[in-house]
């Protein structure tokens, strides 16, 4: 136990080097068990859908998954977000330059991710996020090649997530992690309230960064539903064109990242909030025919000027 405490302490110090504010990150770990850390420096994270990991491991049992990942990734660190159904493999930041596995994401520079405290492992059943494979020591990371092999293997096995275009509409939708609609509404409302005073008042990063992490998670859970809805719609209707335009805008927002400054970070957060407000209007209501339901609240769709005006 003493050795484990020493390891957790050294890993904590190393991870905190990626915090914008070390004291704030320590406070988040203490109060929430998760600290918001920056990718693209000491490490980055590859996010893999849980169905792929479960298929590769051949089980959903926590201990079984942990044992499999430990062997498949040679002890490289992996943490899980059980509420969102994602696994995050920590890899060298250079992995982003060559990562190309569909349905997964390798976070780029200045992207923030919520990382659990090193002491939170699979023995914490009530924790939202926990280490499926704890970090063995400072700087010990997964091989991106090993993670790629895991993803490929998981897709080949029964239960692995496939592209919505190659699956039936219902199968594609059922694999999307459940969205906490009320939590999402609170998050996008808070974000838009913060940015509603811009300019001249720019919200501080301490409030923007945690909200950005949560909003990004909401958006990325909704995107597969949107893709499935578009793929399943046979006729090029006005609603389908609107959905395709919105999906393209959302992807651009996700690719851009928060940028280096407080204003660009706030604008990025606002873009994510607008996406959270608009996406459910289209992608959460599919009829049995596979047609996109008529948009009930056109005002929920942000005009293009809302997307770009704050960047000027």
C-alpha positions as CSV (number, residue, x, y, z in Angstrom):
1,X,0.0,0.0,0.0
2,X,2.9,2.3,0.8
3,X,4.4,1.7,-2.6
4,X,1.1,2.4,-4.3
5,X,0.8,5.7,-2.4
6,X,4.3,6.7,-3.5
7,X,3.4,5.8,-7.1
8,X,0.2,7.8,-7.0
9,X,2.0,10.8,-5.6
10,X,4.7,10.8,-8.3
11,X,2.2,10.2,-11.1
12,X,0.0,13.1,-9.7
13,X,2.9,15.5,-9.7
14,X,3.7,14.5,-13.3
15,X,0.1,14.9,-14.5
16,X,-0.2,18.2,-12.8
17,X,2.5,19.6,-15.1
18,X,-0.3,19.6,-17.7
19,X,-2.7,21.7,-15.6
20,X,-3.3,25.3,-16.4
21,X,-3.5,26.0,-12.6
22,X,-2.0,23.3,-10.4
23,X,-3.9,24.5,-7.3
24,X,-7.2,24.5,-9.1
25,X,-6.5,21.0,-10.5
26,X,-5.7,19.7,-7.0
27,X,-8.9,21.2,-5.8
28,X,-10.9,19.5,-8.6
29,X,-9.3,16.2,-7.7
30,X,-10.2,16.6,-4.1
31,X,-13.8,17.7,-4.7
32,X,-14.8,15.9,-7.8
33,X,-12.2,13.2,-8.3
34,X,-11.5,14.6,-11.9
35,X,-9.1,17.4,-12.9
36,X,-9.1,19.2,-16.2
37,X,-5.7,18.8,-17.8
38,X,-4.3,19.9,-21.2
39,X,-3.4,17.5,-23.9
40,X,-0.6,18.0,-26.5
41,X,2.3,18.6,-24.1
42,X,3.5,15.8,-22.0
43,X,0.8,13.5,-23.3
44,X,-2.4,13.3,-25.2
45,X,-5.4,10.9,-25.1
46,X,-7.0,8.6,-27.7
47,X,-10.7,8.2,-26.9
48,X,-12.2,4.8,-27.8
49,X,-15.9,3.9,-27.6
50,X,-16.6,1.4,-24.8
51,X,-18.3,-1.1,-27.2
52,X,-15.0,-1.5,-29.1
53,X,-13.1,-2.1,-25.9
54,X,-15.7,-4.6,-24.5
55,X,-15.7,-6.5,-27.8
56,X,-11.9,-6.7,-27.9
57,X,-11.8,-7.9,-24.2
58,X,-14.7,-10.3,-24.7
59,X,-16.3,-9.0,-21.5
60,X,-17.8,-5.9,-19.8
61,X,-16.6,-7.0,-16.4
62,X,-14.3,-4.3,-14.9
63,X,-11.6,-6.6,-13.8
64,X,-11.7,-8.6,-17.0
65,X,-11.4,-5.4,-19.1
66,X,-8.6,-4.1,-17.0
67,X,-6.7,-7.4,-17.3
68,X,-7.2,-7.5,-21.0
69,X,-6.1,-3.8,-21.5
70,X,-3.0,-4.3,-19.3
71,X,-1.8,-7.1,-21.6
72,X,-2.9,-5.6,-24.9
73,X,-1.4,-2.2,-24.2
74,X,1.7,-3.5,-22.3
75,X,0.6,-1.8,-19.1
76,X,0.0,1.6,-20.7
77,X,-2.4,3.9,-18.8
78,X,-6.1,3.8,-19.6
79,X,-9.0,5.5,-17.8
80,X,-12.7,5.0,-18.4
81,X,-15.7,7.4,-18.2
82,X,-18.5,5.0,-17.3
83,X,-21.2,7.5,-17.7
84,X,-20.3,8.5,-21.2
85,X,-19.1,5.0,-22.2
86,X,-15.6,6.0,-23.4
87,X,-12.1,4.7,-22.7
88,X,-9.1,7.1,-22.8
89,X,-5.7,5.8,-23.6
90,X,-2.8,8.1,-22.7
91,X,-0.2,8.2,-25.5
92,X,2.7,10.5,-26.6
93,X,1.5,13.8,-28.0
94,X,3.1,13.0,-31.3
95,X,0.5,10.3,-31.9
96,X,-2.0,13.0,-33.2
97,X,0.0,13.5,-36.4
98,X,-0.7,10.1,-37.7
99,X,-3.8,8.9,-35.9
100,X,-6.6,8.0,-38.4
101,X,-8.9,5.4,-36.9
102,X,-12.6,6.3,-37.6
103,X,-15.0,6.5,-34.7
104,X,-12.1,7.4,-32.3
105,X,-10.3,10.6,-31.6
106,X,-6.8,11.6,-30.7
107,X,-7.0,15.0,-28.9
108,X,-4.8,17.7,-30.4
109,X,-2.8,20.4,-28.7
110,X,-4.7,22.7,-26.3
111,X,-7.6,20.2,-26.0
112,X,-8.6,19.6,-22.4
113,X,-9.7,16.3,-20.8
114,X,-11.0,15.4,-17.4
115,X,-8.5,13.0,-15.8
116,X,-9.3,11.0,-12.7
117,X,-7.0,11.1,-9.7
118,X,-4.4,8.3,-9.9
119,X,-5.8,6.6,-6.8
120,X,-9.2,6.1,-8.5
121,X,-9.1,2.6,-10.0
122,X,-11.7,0.0,-10.8
123,X,-12.3,-0.5,-7.1
124,X,-14.3,2.7,-7.0
125,X,-17.6,1.5,-8.4
126,X,-19.4,4.9,-7.8
127,X,-16.8,7.0,-9.5
128,X,-17.8,8.4,-12.9
129,X,-14.2,8.1,-14.2
130,X,-11.6,5.6,-13.0
131,X,-8.3,4.1,-14.1
132,X,-8.9,0.8,-15.8
133,X,-5.1,0.5,-16.1
134,X,-3.4,2.9,-13.6
135,X,-0.3,4.8,-14.7
136,X,2.7,2.7,-13.6
137,X,4.9,5.7,-13.2
138,X,5.5,9.3,-14.5
139,X,5.8,9.3,-18.3
140,X,4.8,5.7,-18.8
141,X,2.4,5.9,-21.7
142,X,0.6,3.6,-24.2
143,X,2.0,2.9,-27.6
144,X,-0.3,4.5,-30.2
145,X,0.4,1.4,-32.5
146,X,-0.9,-0.9,-29.7
147,X,-4.0,1.3,-29.3
148,X,-4.6,1.1,-33.1
149,X,-4.3,-2.7,-32.9
150,X,-6.8,-2.8,-30.1
151,X,-9.3,-0.7,-32.1
152,X,-9.0,-2.9,-35.2
153,X,-9.4,-6.1,-33.2
154,X,-12.4,-4.8,-31.3
155,X,-14.1,-3.8,-34.5
156,X,-13.7,-7.3,-36.0
157,X,-15.3,-9.0,-33.0
158,X,-19.0,-9.3,-32.5
159,X,-20.3,-6.3,-30.6
160,X,-17.6,-3.9,-31.8
161,X,-18.9,-0.6,-33.1
162,X,-19.2,-0.2,-36.8
163,X,-19.7,2.8,-39.0
164,X,-23.3,4.0,-39.2
165,X,-23.1,3.7,-42.9
166,X,-22.4,0.0,-42.7
167,X,-24.9,-0.8,-40.0
168,X,-28.7,-0.6,-39.7
169,X,-30.2,2.7,-38.5
170,X,-31.5,1.2,-35.2
171,X,-28.2,-0.6,-34.5
172,X,-26.2,2.6,-35.1
173,X,-28.4,4.7,-32.9
174,X,-28.5,2.1,-30.1
175,X,-24.7,2.1,-29.8
176,X,-24.6,5.9,-29.1
177,X,-23.9,6.5,-25.4
178,X,-26.9,7.9,-23.5
179,X,-27.0,11.6,-23.4
180,X,-27.9,13.3,-20.1
181,X,-30.3,15.8,-21.6
182,X,-30.8,17.8,-18.4
183,X,-27.1,18.1,-17.7
184,X,-26.5,19.1,-21.3
185,X,-29.1,21.8,-21.1
186,X,-27.7,23.2,-17.9
187,X,-24.2,23.2,-19.4
188,X,-25.1,25.0,-22.7
189,X,-27.3,27.5,-20.8
190,X,-24.4,28.3,-18.4
191,X,-22.0,28.7,-21.3
192,X,-24.3,31.0,-23.3
193,X,-25.0,33.1,-20.2
194,X,-21.2,33.5,-19.7
195,X,-20.6,34.5,-23.3
196,X,-23.7,36.7,-23.5
197,X,-21.6,39.5,-22.0
198,X,-19.0,39.4,-24.7
199,X,-17.8,41.9,-25.6
200,X,-16.4,43.6,-23.5
201,X,-16.4,41.1,-20.6
202,X,-14.6,37.9,-21.4
203,X,-15.2,34.9,-19.0
204,X,-12.1,33.6,-17.2
205,X,-10.5,30.3,-18.2
206,X,-11.2,28.7,-14.8
207,X,-14.9,28.7,-15.7
208,X,-14.5,28.2,-19.4
209,X,-12.2,25.2,-19.5
210,X,-14.3,22.7,-17.4
211,X,-17.5,23.7,-19.2
212,X,-15.7,23.2,-22.6
213,X,-14.7,19.7,-21.6
214,X,-18.3,18.8,-20.7
215,X,-19.8,20.5,-23.8
216,X,-17.4,18.7,-26.1
217,X,-18.4,15.4,-24.5
218,X,-22.1,16.2,-25.1
219,X,-21.5,17.1,-28.7
220,X,-19.4,14.0,-29.5
221,X,-22.0,11.7,-28.0
222,X,-24.6,13.3,-30.3
223,X,-22.6,13.3,-33.6
224,X,-23.0,9.5,-34.2
225,X,-26.8,9.9,-33.9
226,X,-26.7,12.7,-36.4
227,X,-24.5,10.7,-38.8
228,X,-26.9,7.7,-38.5
229,X,-29.9,10.0,-39.2
230,X,-28.4,11.5,-42.3
231,X,-27.3,8.1,-43.6
232,X,-30.7,6.6,-43.1
233,X,-32.6,9.5,-44.8
234,X,-33.2,8.5,-48.4
235,X,-34.6,11.8,-49.8
236,X,-32.5,15.0,-50.0
237,X,-35.0,17.0,-48.1
238,X,-34.6,20.5,-46.6
239,X,-34.2,18.9,-43.2
240,X,-31.5,16.6,-44.4
241,X,-29.6,19.5,-46.0
242,X,-29.9,21.4,-42.7
243,X,-28.6,18.4,-40.8
244,X,-25.6,18.0,-43.2
245,X,-24.8,21.7,-42.9
246,X,-25.0,21.6,-39.1
247,X,-22.9,18.4,-38.9
248,X,-20.1,20.1,-41.0
249,X,-20.2,23.1,-38.8
250,X,-20.0,20.9,-35.6
251,X,-17.0,19.0,-37.0
252,X,-15.2,22.3,-37.8
253,X,-15.9,23.5,-34.2
254,X,-14.4,20.2,-32.8
255,X,-11.4,20.5,-35.0
256,X,-10.6,24.1,-34.2
257,X,-10.1,23.7,-30.5
258,X,-10.1,26.5,-27.9
259,X,-7.0,28.3,-29.1
260,X,-4.5,30.0,-26.9
261,X,-6.3,33.1,-25.5
262,X,-9.2,33.7,-23.2
263,X,-11.4,35.2,-25.9
264,X,-10.8,32.3,-28.4
265,X,-11.5,29.8,-25.7
266,X,-14.7,31.5,-24.8
267,X,-15.8,31.6,-28.4
268,X,-15.0,27.9,-28.8
269,X,-17.1,27.2,-25.7
270,X,-19.9,29.2,-27.2
271,X,-19.8,27.3,-30.5
272,X,-20.0,24.0,-28.6
273,X,-22.9,25.3,-26.5
274,X,-24.8,26.4,-29.7
275,X,-24.1,22.9,-31.1
276,X,-25.5,21.3,-28.0
277,X,-28.6,23.4,-28.3
278,X,-29.1,22.6,-32.0
279,X,-28.1,18.9,-32.4
280,X,-30.9,17.3,-30.4
281,X,-33.5,19.2,-32.4
282,X,-32.6,17.1,-35.4
283,X,-30.8,13.9,-34.3
284,X,-32.8,12.8,-31.3
285,X,-36.2,12.3,-33.1
286,X,-36.1,9.6,-35.8
287,X,-39.3,8.2,-37.2
288,X,-39.7,4.5,-37.9
289,X,-39.4,5.3,-41.6
290,X,-35.9,6.6,-41.1
291,X,-36.8,10.1,-42.2
292,X,-35.6,13.1,-40.3
293,X,-38.5,14.6,-38.3
294,X,-39.4,18.2,-39.2
295,X,-37.5,20.7,-37.1
296,X,-39.8,21.7,-34.2
297,X,-37.8,24.7,-33.1
298,X,-36.0,26.5,-35.9
299,X,-34.7,29.1,-33.5
300,X,-32.6,26.4,-31.9
301,X,-30.4,26.3,-35.0
302,X,-27.7,29.1,-34.7
303,X,-27.3,31.3,-37.8
304,X,-23.9,31.4,-39.4
305,X,-23.3,34.9,-38.1
306,X,-23.5,33.6,-34.5
307,X,-20.7,31.2,-35.3
308,X,-18.2,33.7,-36.6
309,X,-19.1,37.1,-35.1
310,X,-17.2,36.6,-31.8
311,X,-14.0,35.7,-33.6
312,X,-13.7,39.1,-35.4
